[in-house]
Amino acid sequence: MSRLEVSDLIVDHAPGSLERVPVARADVVATLRAAGQAQGARIAARLPVLDGACSIRRTSTGARSPCTPNSGA
């Protein structure tokens, strides 16, 4: 099995509209653990989230951020 990429797992789109949909960090971590990728799971578990979901967004400087600001989740 090929290695999974965290960046591929934290992005999802609605099939009809291709609009971005939230991805639960817990689902990303579980997928990586199930694939035997403990290091990737540890990395994903540290990603900041908002309401439990990760999403790509642009920061005020225009840089890409992998997840929304940490809400303490």
C-alpha positions in Angstrom: 0.0 0.0 0.0 1.3 3.5 -0.8 1.9 6.0 1.9 -0.9 8.4 2.7 -0.3 12.2 2.7 -1.6 14.3 5.6 -2.2 17.1 3.1 -4.5 14.9 1.0 -6.5 13.7 4.0 -7.3 17.2 5.5 -8.9 18.4 2.3 -12.3 17.2 1.0 -14.9 18.6 -1.5 -18.6 18.1 -2.0 -19.1 15.9 -5.1 -21.6 18.1 -6.9 -20.4 21.6 -6.2 -16.7 20.9 -5.4 -17.2 23.2 -2.4 -14.8 22.6 0.5 -16.3 20.5 3.3 -14.9 20.1 6.9 -12.7 17.2 7.7 -12.5 15.9 11.2 -9.0 15.8 12.6 -10.0 12.6 14.5 -10.9 10.9 11.2 -7.5 11.9 9.7 -5.7 10.5 12.7 -7.7 7.3 12.6 -7.1 6.8 8.9 -3.3 7.2 9.3 -3.2 4.9 12.3 -5.2 2.2 10.4 -2.7 2.5 7.6 0.2 1.9 10.1 1.5 5.4 9.7 2.1 6.3 13.4 4.3 9.3 12.6 1.7 10.8 10.3 -1.0 10.2 12.9 1.1 12.0 15.5 1.6 15.0 13.1 -2.1 15.1 12.3 -3.0 14.9 16.0 -1.1 18.2 16.6 -2.8 20.2 13.8 -4.9 23.0 15.2 -8.6 22.8 14.6 -11.9 24.7 14.8 -14.8 22.7 16.0 -12.8 19.5 15.4 -12.3 20.1 11.7 -9.2 21.0 9.7 -9.3 23.2 6.5 -6.9 25.0 4.3 -7.2 28.8 4.5 -5.1 31.8 3.6 -3.5 33.7 6.4 -3.4 37.5 6.6 0.0 37.3 4.9 -1.3 35.2 2.1 0.5 32.1 3.2 -1.4 28.8 3.3 -2.2 27.4 6.7 -3.2 23.7 6.9 -5.9 24.1 9.5 -8.1 26.8 11.0 -7.0 28.5 14.2 -6.9 26.4 17.4 -10.1 26.6 19.4 -8.7 24.5 22.2 -10.0 21.3 20.6 
